[in-house]
Amino acid sequence: MKKLLSIIAIYLITNTLQAQNKFDIIHKLDVLGMDTTLTPLSKEDDSTSVIFIKDYHYKEWLNTKLFKTLVLPNDVLFRFTTIHRRIRLNNNEAVERYNTMYIPVSNNSELIGLKARTINPDGTVKYFDENNVLYIENYENHGPMKIFAFEGVQVGAEIEFVYILQEFSENYYGHLYIQENFPKKSFALELIFPSYLKFETKSYNNAPNLIEDSVADNRTRLSITPVNIKAHEKEEYAAERATMMRVEYVLRENSYNKGNRFYTWTSAGDEYAEFFFELSTDKKKNKNEVKALKNILKQSKINNKITDKEAVMILESFLKSQIAVNEDHSQVLADEIWKTKTASEHGITRLYVLLLQQLGIYCELVLTHNRYEKYFDDSFETHNIFSDYLIYFPQFKLYTHPSSYHLRLGEAPYNLSYTNGLFVNKTAVANPKYISTVKYIEGLPMELSYDNMFIDLKLDADFNKANINLKKVSLGFSASNLRPYLNFMNDEKKKELLENYFNIIGKDGEVTELKTENTKMFGYMLDYPFIMEGKIINSDIIQQAGDKTLIKVGELIGPQVEMYQDKNREFDVENYYNHSYLREIKFEIPDGYEIVNLTELNMDFFGLNKQNKRIMEFKSSYKVDRNVLTITVTEFYNEIRLPKERYEEFRKVINAAADFNKKVLILSPKK
């Protein structure tokens, strides 16, 4: 709003409605029509919880002097967003979910029109009174909202609404997820803008392409005419929201400013670098920031006798022990952050970069996006792909994520790894001051993210209980889901959590002598595997069958996931991260007994790459040395993505672990 107010002189309009009527937008409120009959549906559709009968989105960029109760001295390019939806609600859950609507607003936007109604199965039609719209300044920390409720909605009803939002924005780009987890009988999208502007769009995941034509008054339209959109069905080991049909749009050119391409990788890098790499230009703020940076470094006790890598680790450990990161916090200046000990994600990232520059340690800023929401497409330049930040040290070939307490140097979050990012570095010259390049963000290698178990199993004299010595050794992402949080717990809570995490065998295990190693979050954590070791007494894995004893050896590796697929796979496989497991089980066979089904332990499921090298595997083998049976189980996944045509191969490897889970040794007296 400050930007807008800086370019206008303000005159009041006494009649807001008069201003609304002067907007020369194509899509207006008079679209509900007179039809108040329910839409005929097939039996299949009628059994679906929610169906969008209509889902129409219109975005129009229009020059006007009118905004809220103001008349501006010059035309300003506003965006008018019209949303028209008609939704069938076929059960109570659907009614509960959709009987209240939420419209995000801000200082730079205004709801200029709203109409809504409910069409019930009993024939009653209830129209919404727009005077009942509620304004909430910060609804559940999602910012300001205008909220309205549909009254008397019955199961099987259709709710319908249309609203128009006028918005001022400096950013002329965005996206729309066309597909959701329910069907849309009729979807439409239009982008309408003055013909001197040129927008580019790209459709993803088989979404329809937008077609260009012209409309009145020298305006261009890019549109998807009404089309049926099937429901998105969630699949295991898929990229979730990133697999939904989506359209991206971006303003690329203005004919009045020829030669300039907008929202490129270079312009993004320059814009973000000015914020992250540079101190405040205000003299007083600059002085306060420099003072704070020096104070932080002094308290961190970094000295010039250590290596740059050691300095980075000390700095990271110190900052993550001192500053809470939360998007509710708005502090971005170094002195404000240090004073309040709170920061937003971009604030803490900026602080890291400024401190690293003070130390003379080279780093690059990496701008990227959660790959489960969108995959970073390096062929479509837009600023709409930057939501997350990493810091990269090319001299170490390592990343860090300033806003993740549970991760340390070398551990970029897996949802921000294995995708592209914009790498921005500050040069030593004035022109170019910054260089921006799209590169692939490597994730942790399989060898640095593992979860291993070493198990010694011995039966008591009566074969009623199993005495188990268990050692769990984990590293990387496999360690980061527990180790970091132990440091915040008291002894009682820590003991309870560790025992629950450790006791994964059977149902009635009793844990004793539990101890841990490498719990402190300091140093290069990838050099220090998290270790848990203790004893478990368990009777659940033993059963008697006549003179034979059944030992559920498969349950020693803990519960395993089993994947089912009763339809053709739709999406490619997207694994969380490359990782491995090693399970070594040693069982002391009692004197006078033998195991009669050892060969059932042999398993080998795998997938190969083009070089005939294994990229995934589940393998189980055994050997007997005197009276000690040793079972070795290896499982690993060393490829993040597989085409859907190889899904069945992937599923067999995953399910092999579940099959091993069911393995039972038959212990029988020797004959």
Steps between C-alpha positions, in 0.01 A plus 500: 500500500792738573615461140153587376456798731834643394375551143151632561315803628191404694144613438201346675204354319184511702333219312715186474239321290525776241872429468441125467263551211762690302741208471515390140563135580361226283398252771256638755260374768194435283594141422297298751202494266144392569560124493432369851472130421763253617744379238424145375788269592598143424492237776878513518502878542217485750708273722790747504528717810559829316450591135577837349221556248669825395843634584572814299796729558539833323794735552479838327766770509338838452616861527277705729510794741253341740604305807295453816369850584780671311540675167859487385653783293622250236398163372651205686508143367283293736420131486134403527448137601155352449430156649176320412434160656207266530562201727294188572533379861404135529563423868527662842877528480473696175236730648719562804799579280333738255222676687741780589710684239822690561624777272856628563527879491767756587570873510564475128174325414128555527202268468285700258217254450353177632192292425421156638215256538411151616282267293366221723363161391161590649470788251576785738741767378671730747680811381786644699482850643836664423461718809578188703860481382737496797848650494768336717836674518710185539306176461698215662826670399404492131466877479187714450191320372147580404275213605142412418286199583229319308198436720274196505713289267359148459685187393468482121479879465692716255660819621586764244689823537682762296724773632730765354823610664686815392870475575809716462815294464852572384538134397347393171534125529322213669362151466179306532457135592228387264469153648404406855390182676142531373363521144411821321221464245584834342821696551596823321783750526553838334786749524402835347744789470580810289646402163822692564587232756618150417443214742652154472335190642592138543274206582622205707394140551274485194313816592336665194703769324371856497387633163556864401241725340385863517212663684358852494696821559845378395518221752655155462356185649668171587242240588400144571140456389273292726641151532445198725784440749525160665575465871864471602562169670778477754758228447769376735852609412385772261579871500165586659380850405773534236317237293177701481400685184630854532540817296778753554477851354745790490520844343789482255499824299354851479499650149556844652824370649642293216809289550431423865390153605330491837536245782809325367749295701744792485250756629399260779860448605569874504185575699558233765874569521441867580297387801711209624855614428477871579470694823237767546569817299363713782804630690355447846364155419827409330697597810269300727525193273881509489513531878265205544696283256825564688329426831361168371840389370664595827251296701531203262871479597614436143874563472750515216671176599227278356409408144216662308297181522544489877399866521181429305409212734565706813298792362210276403491323835512831684225670296269199516536489876419869535238599241149363448384495138132552432318663210292696751812706569580788266849594616751523215765745625791339685461715813124437521547125468773490761303714741180294478671165432229435239500509121307398191652257251628776273617700801713219645640414155604863449666501843703189410615653172601830661693321775677276249603809305636654820708184548620512140348158423368468146145373460220496245132562558273231354138579417272204447163340571360193673512230229184341640310819410676598177803370321739784407468526122819657366339562159231740628638816658283644777536636851212279609727205578691653792359410840797349684866582556818301541861607539758318290873479563663391171839471673356223719229388256256520791166669569343631815143602577499784754135463600510125582618438854505122451743516206864607487768568240478241224131423553274701271133404558411213270196683360733782386764259365501289183354795309622818333581826669620847405855541632586865564848621583648841562799581279808705581424753223239768451359363176355247518465533874314170526492185288200266497498148358246218512661178625393167645495474880663171590346316793675292760663190349362166607813426702434799729139425579461157655321314777684186610413237762728245665304235690612214724218257581505227762214297648464433870523142635123439468468655151239738636687826467741654255796696635595757239802728493426777251726772364347760266738723303358778284636794303374784284125533458452172684653660811349847465145394587597427862848608605455882484195503726653303787688813602173676589359226725529425867633158602156348556360607164822402325491151654137450396564611142817297459341182633201536266730565207733215594240235580392414146503120535173320571236639735606437859870577510666620819794737443796509739851645507421749225777746418570747221804654333554817295187686603653849505436720198848637452765456233466323167210271585562274201815383677303394808234232459227499761525178702245330724589179678317289753326175587146384428326206664216380281267199499275611215735379225501141633228238454490130580367244252533153643868419536589790271566863591402773256713813508363806318841609381355737241352720772848574631547767230189685611171569314526541122279674246309291247385667180188399313405605148160407362512732197749618243767731633442863393808684628873441501665378819639779721699374796563714807878468502770249416559274799599155614439242773720225638353239735737246651334237718696243699311214663658248732343165410444299821691174536309200364288712264510597137316742271322304229396780260815711462477526121183708534722784621657539156344796317629727225292772336665786314487754217778597261597820321617521140852409608370178654573629848258444785309815594261332744516177688358279769725203566500246781755222548628280782791294620544259791829480686486222760188587697471867398263598222581836339235663282605800293234724347589792274251745357576818310354757260748701297276665244254777584280465192383209292260509205158363580571207269748377764262542793425129530872430523532762777195362681646150506814626674293694754272202562793263538568663838137440598534139386814455711302643792289183487793258507484239777783266594401145594718373783479124530675236712774322307406152391 
